[in-house]
Amino acid sequence: MNIDISYRRILALTAPVVITQMTHTAMGLIDAMMVGRLGVVALAGVGLGAIISWWLLGFFVGLLQGVNTFVAQFFGAGKKDRVGVAFWQGLYLAAGAGVVVLLVAPLSGWAFRVMGASAEVQAIATEYTEVRLGAAVGLMIFLVAENYYRGLGRTEVPMFAGLIQLALNCGLNYLLIFGVWGFPELGAAGTAVGTVIAQFLVALGLLAGVLATKIGRDYGATRPRPPEAVLLGSMLRVSLPIGVQVFMEMGGISVFTALVANLGDAEMAATNAVIHAWSVSFMLAVALAVGCTTLVGQCLGARQLDDVRVVVGRVMWLGYGAMAIMAVVYVGFPGWLMQLFAREAGDLAALLPYARPLFLIATLCLIFELPFNIYSGALRGAGDTTYPMVVNIGVAWLVFVPLVFFATRNWGLVGAWSCFIVHVALLAGLLAVRVRGRKWIERGASLLDAERAGSGATASVSEMDDLRSSPAL
């Protein structure tokens, strides 16, 4: 199979991912805008709860990204039946992940007490987080189906699902936050309830699309497949480092959030608003990275090794064009952006002085944020996930967290935020060193060696040994 890596193909693949990621970002933005009408304390509480929720969910979100890598490589190698098997292994991982998150959910209240936010913020954050974590299985199913479609290059399907989820999320949140048309008035908690209901409905729709349509039948995904030790093991070897990386990285961000929360409710609310606005550029970079993961995986599966670097370079050029636009928005319109989150004149006047310098810092981070994400996406497509994990954990906990502790105590909010520049610059530089070499490409090409050695759904002992010794894992 010959994989098309033209700019047109890259745009066709990544544009729907960008829109999908933007729908996720828009949901967070709209949540913050609606909750902002309830006041600064509600905005701070939901912001804190959202960050901690994603910290706890981050491990499992990363764990399921291996579905994209293996579906893409099986697709590129022309192994249609194995695509469906990879999908079912992802569902088994999702089921286990959902149970674990459900057990962890009751601990969120204790976490917020340790962080030292005000009692009012703690109460809102705890209620929000318990709802989000309690219904995490919907997110897990959504992620498996989404990564299946992305691995096949059918990124338009998650895009339409994301648009539907955005519409549902907006409507349900409005009804449940403010209690209109006879719905209960849940306040800040309504945003969590509306989000999880919308997520469940869309997840079931995506799952039905795989199990009952041609896109599932063509790749053997419509019939249940038993767990396979070799494939599950190889998926875990690729995915576990991603999960650990995301968890530890989000842990560092959570420490940052806790320290900022201790500075005051206004500082926390401004941070929440700027992070939501900044997340637009971050999601753009993540979307391009997802496209890079898919194309790199497909090229390696098809043995088009020389095309891998071309893909990375072309995605990077497209990304810098998008980042330039975001930089203009952040630098030129901070007041307008803050009006989206603080409608009351008093709230806007209180938050804007804090937010202006934060937008400048976010703009500087864009220079390094893009290459960091693109390089991460390329390495994931090759199954090279251990090195990025080590780099991310090292930079987050040996550099970023100590710097934030020092900066917060000595330079306040701006000092804490300035640590992000050091953080992303180091990450981008260290991953660039890895990508400049060729070993990661050669190792990525060996990811399916055990599959090529076998001919069925099960693997022999010798095949397992081959897989365990694969340098890609």
N, C-alpha and C positions, 0 to 999 in steps of 0.2 A: 504494500500500500504506500503510495506517495503522498506525503503530508504537505499541503500548501502552506507556505510561510510568508506569502506576500503581505504587503501593508494592508491590502484590501481584506485579506483573510484575518489578519490580526485585529483590524477594526471590527470586522463582522463578529469575531469571537469575543472581543473585550467590551465592545459598546454595550451589549446586553448585560454584561457583568457589572459595568459601571452603573447602569440604570438600576440594577438589582441592589447594589450596595448603597446607591443613593436613596432607594426606598427605605432601607434599614436606617440610614442616617436621618432621613426625613421623619421617620417614626419617632426617633429620639428627640429631634428638634421640636416636633409638634407636641410631644408629651411635655417637654420643658416649657413650651409657650403656654400650653393650657394650664399646667400647674403653676406657672409664674403668676397667673391671675389670682391664685390663692395666697400669694405673699412670698417674701424672701425665705422664711423658715421652711415652707413647703417645697420651694425650689431646691433649697440646700438638702433637705431630707431625701427627696427623690433622686437628686444627683448622687448623693453618697450611696444610696441603696443600689442605684444602677451600676456604679463602679464596682461595688463589692459583689453584686450578683454576677457580673461578667468575670470578676476574678475567680469566683468559685466555679463558674461554668466554663471558664477558658480552657481548663485541662481537657474536658470532654469535647469541646469544640475542636481543639487541635487533634484529639485522638481520632476524630472521624474524617479529618482531611486526607488521610491515607486512601480513602475510597476514590478520590479524584486521581491520585497518582497511579493506582493500580488499574482503574478503569481506562485511563488514558493510555497506559502502556499496553494493556491487553488489546485495546482498540487499534493502536498503531501496529501491533504485531499481527493483526488479523485474527485473533483468537476470540471470536464472538461469544462462544458459549461460556468462556471464563469471565467475561464481563458480568454476566448475570450472577455467577458464583461470588464474585467480589462484592456485588451489591448486597447479597444476602449475608455475607460475613459482616458487612457494615451494620446491617439491621441487628444482628446479634450483639455487636458492640454497643449499639445505641440502647438496646433494652437493658443491658447491664449498667450502663452509665446513668440511665434514668432512675434506676433503683437507688444507686449510690447517692445521687444528688438529693433525692427525696429524704434519705436518712440524715443528710447533712443540714437540710433546711432549718430545723429548729435551733441550730447553733448560732444563727445570724444575730439574734438579740444580744448574746454574750459578746460577740465580736464588736458590735457598735458601742457597748459599754466600755470595753477596753480602749477603744479609739478616743474616747473622751469628748465627743461632740456634745452639744447642749441636749438636755432631756427631750425637748420638743423635736429636735432633728432626729434624735435616736428613735423616738416612737414612730415617726413617719418612715424612716429608713428601714426599720425592722419589719413593719407591716408590708412595705413594698417588696422587700427581699424574700420574705416567706412565701408570698404569692408567686413570684417569678420562679423560685427554686422548686416549689411544690408541683409545678406543672412543666418541669423541664423536659419530660419525655417527649412532648410535642416538638420542642426545639430539636431534640436529637433525631427524630424521624425526619423532620424538615431538612436537616443537614445531610443525612445520608442520601436522600432523594436528590437534593440540590447538587451534591458532589458527583452523583451518578450522571446526571445530565451534563454537568460541566466536563467530566472526563470524556464524554462522547462528543464534546464540542457543540452540544445543543443548549447553548447558554440562554437562548431566547425563552425557554420554558420556565426556568427560575425567575426570569425577568417579569413575565406576565404574572407569575405567582406572587412576586414581590409587590407588584402594583395592586393586585387584589388585596393583599394583606394590608398595604398602606391605607386603602379605602376603608376596609373593615376596622382597622385600628383607630383611625381618626373618628369614625362614627361611634364606635363603642366607647372610646375614651370620653368623648363629649357627653354621651348619655350617662356614663357612670361617674364621671368626676362631678358634674353639676346637677345630676338627678333630674333631667328633663323627660317629658313624655311618660311620666309614671315610673321611670327607672329609679333605683335607689341612689341617693346622693352619697357616694363613697369618698369624696374628696380626693386627696393625693393617691390613696390606694386604688382608686378607679382606673388610673393609668396602667397599673400592673394587671388588674383583672381584664381590662379590655385588650391588652397586648397578648396575654396568654390565650384568650378565647380566639382571637384572630389567628394566632400562630397555630393552634390546634386544627382549626378548619382548613387552613392552607396546607398544612403538613399532610392531612388526610387526602386532600386533592392531589398533591404531588405523588403521594404513595399510590393512589389509584391510577394515576397516569402511567406509572411503571408497571403495575400488576395487571392492568386490563387493556393496554393499548399496544400498537405495533412497536413502539420504541422499547417496550419491555420484551415482547415476543421475539423480536429480531435478535436479541442478545441473551435469550434464555433466562430472563429475570422474572417471568410470570409464574413459574413453578417454584415451590420451596426447595431450597438446597440445604443439605445438612452442613453443620460446621466442619471445616477442614483444618486440621491442626497446622499443616504447613503454610497454607495461605493466611490463616489467622495470625500465625506466628510472624510471617514476613510483614503483614500489614501492621502488626503491633510494633515491630522493630522500626518501621518507618514512622509510625504515628505517635508512639509514646514520647519520643523526644520532642515532637511538636507540641503535644499536650503539656509536658513538663515545662517547655519553654514559655508557652502562653501563660501557664499558671504562675510561674515564678516572675515573669515580666509583669503580669497584672498585680502580683503581690507587691512588687516595687511601686507600682502606680498607687496601690491602696495605701502603702505607707505614706507616700506623698500626699494623698487625699486626707489621711488622718492628721498629718501635721498642719495642712492648710486649714482643716476644720477647727483646729485649736486656735487659729488666728482670729476667728470670728465668723459669724453667720454671713456677713456681707462679703468677706473674702471667699468663703466657700461657695456662695451663690454666684459670684463673678467667675470663679474658676469653673463651675458647672456650665455656665452659659458659654464661656469661651471654648471649653472642651467640646461642647456640642457643635459649635460653629467650626472648630478646627477639625472635627471628625469628618466633615465633608471632604477635605483634602486627603485625610487619612484613608477614607473609604475609596477615594479615587485611586490612590496608590495600591491599596489592597486588591481592588478590582483588576488592575493591570497585572498585579502579581499572580492572581488566580489564572488569568489568561496565559501568562508566561508558564505557570505550572502545567497547564493542559497541553500547550504546544510543545514544551520541552519533553513532557512524558510521551506524547504521540511520536515525536521525532525519534526519541530513543527506542521506543517500541518498534518503529519502522527501520531502525538502523541508519537514520540520516544524521549521523553524528556531527558532520560539519555544519549542519544547519542550526545547531543549538545556539551557538554564539550569535548568529545572525538574528535569531528570534529575540534574544536578550537585548541586543543593541537597538532593534527597531521598537520594541516595547518601551525602552528607556526614552527614546526621542519623542514618542507620542506622549509619554508621561510628563516630560518637562514642559511641553506646550500647555498641558492642563494645569500644572503647578503655577505657571506664570500668571494665568488668569486668576487663580485663587489668591496669589500674593497681592494682586491689585485690589481685590475685594477686601482682604484683611487690613491692608494698610490704608486704603482710601475711604472705607465706610464702617469704621468700628461703631460709631454712634447709631447708625441705621441697624446694624446687626444686633446691638444690645436692645434696641426697641422691640425686637421680636420676643425677648424674654422678660422685659420689665415694662409693662404698659403704663403703670402709674408713674407720674412725674417724680414723686419722691423716691421710689425704688430706682428709677433710672439715674437720678442724680447721685444716689448712694453707690451704685455699682459701676458707673462709667469711668470714674477716675482709676479704679482698680483694673478695669478691663482693657483700657487703651494700651498700656505697655505689654499686656499679655498677648494681644493680637500681634504686636511687633515681634515678640519672641516666637510665636507660632509661625510667622512668616519666615523667619530665619531657619527654623527647623525644616521647612519644605525642601531646602537645598539638599539635605541628607536623608530626609524621610523617604523620598522616592527611590533612590538607589538601594537603600536598605531593604525596602519591600520587594523590589524587582529581583534583587539577588536572592532573597529568601525564597521567592516563588520559583525561580529557576532551580535552586538546589532541591526544593521539595519535589519538583517534577522528576528529578534524577534519584529520588530516595535518599539524598544526602542530608539528613536532618540532625545528626548528632553534633556536628561541628557548629551549626547555627545555635543549637540548644546551649552548648557550653559557652559560646560567645555571649549570648543574650543573658544567661544567668550571671556570668562573670561581670559583665558591664552593669547589669541592673543592681546587683547586690554588693559588689566590691567598689563600684564607682558612684552610680546614681544615688542609691539610698544614703550612703555616708555624706555625699555632697548636699543632699536635700536637708539632712539633719543640721549640718553646719550652716547652710545658707538660710534656712528658715529662722534660725535663732539670731543670726547676725544681720540679715538683709531683708527679712520679711517675705512677702508674697512674690515680689519680682525676683528676689534671689532664688527662691525655691523653683520658680518657673524657668529661670535661666539654666538650671541643671539639665533641662530637656535638650538644650543645644549640644552640650557635651555628650549626652547619652546617645542621641541619634547619629552624631558625627562619628563616634567611636564604632558604633554598630556598622555603619555604612563602610567605613574604612577596613574593618576586619573581615567583613564578608567579601569586599572587593578583592582582597588578597586571595581568598579561596577561589573565586570565580575566574580570576585571571589564569589559573592553572588549567590543565586538561584532565587531571585524574578524576575529578568529579564526574565528567562526562563519560569517561570510560567505565567507571564504576556503575554509573547509572544504567549503562547499556547492559550490564550483567544482572540487573535486578530480577529479570524473569528467567534466569538461567535454569532454575529448578523446573519452571513450567515448560521450558523448551526441551528439557531432558525427559519429561514425562509425557504421557499421551492421554491421561484421564483426569478424573476429579481427585484421585488420591495420588500420593507420592510415596516412593519407596524410601527405605532407610538411607540409601546412598544419595537420593535426591535431597533428603533433609540435611545430610551432611554438607552437600554442595551449597545449599541455601545458607546454612549457618556460617560457612566459610566465605560467603560472597563479600567482597570488600565494600559493596554498596550498602551493606547492612551492618 
